[in-house]
Amino acid sequence: MLPRIAWSIVALSLIACSEEGIDSDEEARRAYLGLDTSIGKCLTLGFAGFNTASSANIDPQTAPGDAAGTLTINGQVDQGASTNKGMRLRVFMLAYDDGPFPVGEDDETISIVYDTASTPELQPALQLQLRDIPSGTFTGSLNGFYAVNGGVDGEIVLNLTMTGNLQAAGAGTERMPGSTQVTGTVTSGNGVYQVALTL
């Protein structure tokens, strides 16, 4: 049997883990909300890489966070004359922060900094399938782990699906604004948040 002081240390450790991790639906919701605007940025960067690709590997496409940090999209796209093509992309965030955002009805705001793994194989995967390019439709998914720090500390897992319309963009294609529906879940521990976003 552990001595009383040892049990006290264990108890304090468990309390600290509970306070630092995301362990409620509300905390999962807050942890996700700072990513809302980044979903559209990921798609914009992905399409930019697709339209300028001269080989299967796209050049890294990078955008700054509204407040700090960077978002970079890397990966592969299908080549050839087909009007149906796919993108297999990775999301790299480094100290990414879009700034304060509201979390309730009392004007409370928080800021969260997001990071993803530096190894591409461990980064969130953004998969897109384009049909009838340049003015058809697309479907896709965004799945992976994000580290969060600031207003909420811990790790979240995104499991999102998306559908939308395409429109011509010069010699390329892009998503039609207002047509993209993003749904799915954000989870961490016991916390779950249902995402329903229109872009």
C-alpha positions as CSV (number, residue, x, y, z in Angstrom):
1,M,0.0,0.0,0.0
2,L,1.3,3.5,-0.9
3,P,1.9,5.8,2.0
4,R,-0.5,8.7,2.5
5,I,1.9,11.3,1.0
6,A,2.3,9.2,-2.2
7,W,-1.4,9.0,-2.6
8,S,-1.6,12.8,-2.2
9,I,1.0,13.2,-5.0
10,V,-1.0,10.9,-7.3
11,A,-4.2,12.8,-6.5
12,L,-2.7,16.1,-7.2
13,S,-1.2,14.8,-10.5
14,L,-4.7,13.6,-11.6
15,I,-6.2,17.0,-10.7
16,A,-3.6,18.8,-12.7
17,C,-4.1,16.6,-15.8
18,S,-7.9,17.2,-15.6
19,E,-7.5,20.9,-15.4
20,E,-5.0,21.1,-18.2
21,G,-6.7,18.8,-20.7
22,I,-10.0,19.3,-22.6
23,D,-12.5,17.2,-20.7
24,S,-15.8,18.7,-21.5
25,D,-18.0,19.4,-24.5
26,E,-17.7,23.2,-23.8
27,E,-14.0,23.1,-23.8
28,A,-13.9,21.0,-27.0
29,R,-16.2,23.7,-28.5
30,R,-14.0,26.5,-27.4
31,A,-10.9,24.7,-28.6
32,Y,-12.4,24.3,-32.1
33,L,-13.8,27.8,-32.6
34,G,-10.4,29.4,-33.2
35,L,-10.0,27.0,-36.1
36,D,-13.2,28.1,-37.9
37,T,-11.6,30.6,-40.2
38,S,-8.6,28.3,-40.9
39,I,-10.8,25.8,-42.7
40,G,-11.5,28.2,-45.5
41,K,-7.8,29.2,-45.7
42,C,-6.9,25.5,-46.0
43,L,-9.2,25.1,-49.0
44,T,-8.0,28.3,-50.6
45,L,-4.3,27.3,-50.3
46,G,-5.1,23.8,-51.5
47,F,-6.8,25.1,-54.7
48,A,-3.9,27.5,-55.2
49,G,-1.5,24.6,-55.1
50,F,-3.7,22.6,-57.4
51,N,-4.0,25.3,-60.0
52,T,-0.2,26.1,-60.1
53,A,1.1,22.5,-59.9
54,S,3.4,21.4,-62.7
55,S,3.9,17.9,-61.2
56,A,2.2,15.6,-58.7
57,N,3.8,17.5,-55.8
58,I,2.5,21.0,-55.2
59,D,4.7,23.8,-54.0
60,P,4.1,24.6,-50.3
61,Q,1.3,27.2,-50.0
62,T,1.5,29.4,-46.9
63,A,-0.7,32.0,-45.2
64,P,-0.2,33.9,-41.9
65,G,-2.6,33.6,-39.0
66,D,-4.6,36.8,-38.5
67,A,-2.7,37.4,-35.3
68,A,0.4,35.2,-35.4
69,G,1.9,32.1,-36.8
70,T,1.6,30.3,-40.1
71,L,-0.5,27.8,-42.0
72,T,1.2,25.7,-44.7
73,I,-0.5,23.2,-47.1
74,N,1.7,20.6,-48.8
75,G,0.9,17.4,-50.7
76,Q,0.0,15.8,-54.0
77,V,-2.5,16.4,-56.7
78,D,-3.6,14.4,-59.7
79,Q,-2.3,15.4,-63.1
80,G,-3.6,14.8,-66.6
81,A,-6.5,15.8,-68.8
82,S,-9.3,14.2,-66.7
83,T,-12.0,16.6,-65.4
84,N,-12.1,14.5,-62.2
85,K,-9.1,14.8,-59.9
86,G,-8.0,14.4,-56.3
87,M,-5.8,16.2,-53.8
88,R,-4.0,14.6,-51.0
89,L,-2.8,17.4,-48.7
90,R,-1.3,17.9,-45.3
91,V,-2.0,20.8,-42.8
92,F,1.0,22.2,-41.0
93,M,0.3,24.9,-38.3
94,L,3.1,26.6,-36.5
95,A,2.0,28.8,-33.5
96,Y,-1.1,29.6,-35.6
97,D,-3.4,32.2,-34.1
98,D,-6.4,34.0,-35.7
99,G,-6.8,36.2,-32.7
100,P,-9.5,36.6,-30.0
101,F,-13.0,35.1,-30.6
102,P,-16.2,35.2,-28.6
103,V,-17.2,32.1,-26.7
104,G,-20.4,33.1,-25.0
105,E,-23.2,35.7,-24.5
106,D,-21.3,37.8,-22.0
107,D,-18.7,39.2,-24.4
108,E,-16.1,36.8,-23.1
109,T,-13.3,36.2,-25.7
110,I,-10.3,33.9,-25.7
111,S,-7.3,33.3,-28.0
112,I,-5.9,29.9,-28.8
113,V,-2.6,29.0,-30.5
114,Y,-2.6,25.9,-32.7
115,D,0.2,23.6,-33.7
116,T,0.4,20.4,-35.7
117,A,3.2,17.8,-36.1
118,S,6.3,18.8,-38.0
119,T,6.4,15.4,-39.7
120,P,4.0,15.4,-42.7
121,E,2.8,11.8,-42.1
122,L,1.5,12.9,-38.7
123,Q,-0.1,16.2,-39.8
124,P,-3.9,16.5,-40.4
125,A,-4.9,15.1,-43.7
126,L,-7.0,17.2,-46.1
127,Q,-8.4,15.0,-48.9
128,L,-10.4,16.5,-51.8
129,Q,-12.1,14.9,-54.8
130,L,-13.0,17.3,-57.6
131,R,-15.7,16.4,-60.2
132,D,-16.4,18.0,-63.6
133,I,-13.7,20.6,-63.3
134,P,-13.8,23.6,-63.5
135,S,-17.5,24.2,-62.6
136,G,-18.6,21.0,-61.0
137,T,-18.6,19.8,-57.4
138,F,-16.2,18.6,-54.8
139,T,-16.2,16.5,-51.7
140,G,-13.6,16.2,-49.0
141,S,-12.5,15.4,-45.5
142,L,-10.1,16.9,-42.9
143,N,-8.9,14.5,-40.2
144,G,-6.1,14.8,-37.6
145,F,-4.7,16.0,-34.4
146,Y,-4.1,19.7,-33.3
147,A,-2.3,20.8,-30.1
148,V,-4.1,23.8,-28.5
149,N,-2.7,26.3,-26.0
150,G,-4.1,29.5,-24.6
151,G,-7.8,29.8,-23.6
152,V,-7.9,26.0,-23.6
153,D,-4.9,23.7,-23.3
154,G,-4.7,20.2,-24.7
155,E,-5.2,18.3,-27.9
156,I,-8.2,18.0,-30.2
157,V,-9.0,15.6,-33.0
158,L,-10.9,16.8,-36.1
159,N,-13.1,14.5,-38.1
160,L,-14.8,16.6,-40.7
161,T,-16.4,16.1,-44.1
162,M,-17.2,18.7,-46.7
163,T,-19.1,19.2,-49.9
164,G,-19.4,22.2,-52.2
165,N,-19.5,23.6,-55.7
166,L,-16.6,24.6,-58.0
167,Q,-16.3,27.6,-60.3
168,A,-13.8,28.6,-63.0
169,A,-10.9,30.7,-61.8
170,G,-8.9,31.8,-64.9
171,A,-7.4,28.7,-66.3
172,G,-8.0,26.8,-63.1
173,T,-10.8,26.2,-60.6
174,E,-11.8,27.2,-57.1
175,R,-14.6,26.6,-54.6
176,M,-17.7,28.7,-55.0
177,P,-18.1,31.0,-52.0
178,G,-21.1,30.2,-49.8
179,S,-21.6,26.7,-51.2
180,T,-19.3,24.7,-49.0
181,Q,-20.9,22.7,-46.2
182,V,-18.5,21.4,-43.5
183,T,-19.8,18.9,-40.8
184,G,-18.3,16.5,-38.3
185,T,-16.9,16.3,-34.9
186,V,-14.2,17.7,-32.7
187,T,-13.2,15.4,-29.8
188,S,-10.8,15.3,-27.0
189,G,-11.1,13.0,-24.0
190,N,-14.8,13.0,-23.1
191,G,-15.5,16.3,-24.9
192,V,-17.3,16.4,-28.3
193,Y,-18.4,19.3,-30.4
194,Q,-20.6,19.0,-33.5
195,V,-19.3,21.2,-36.3
196,A,-21.8,22.7,-38.9
197,L,-20.1,25.4,-41.0
198,T,-20.9,27.1,-44.3
199,L,-18.1,28.6,-46.3
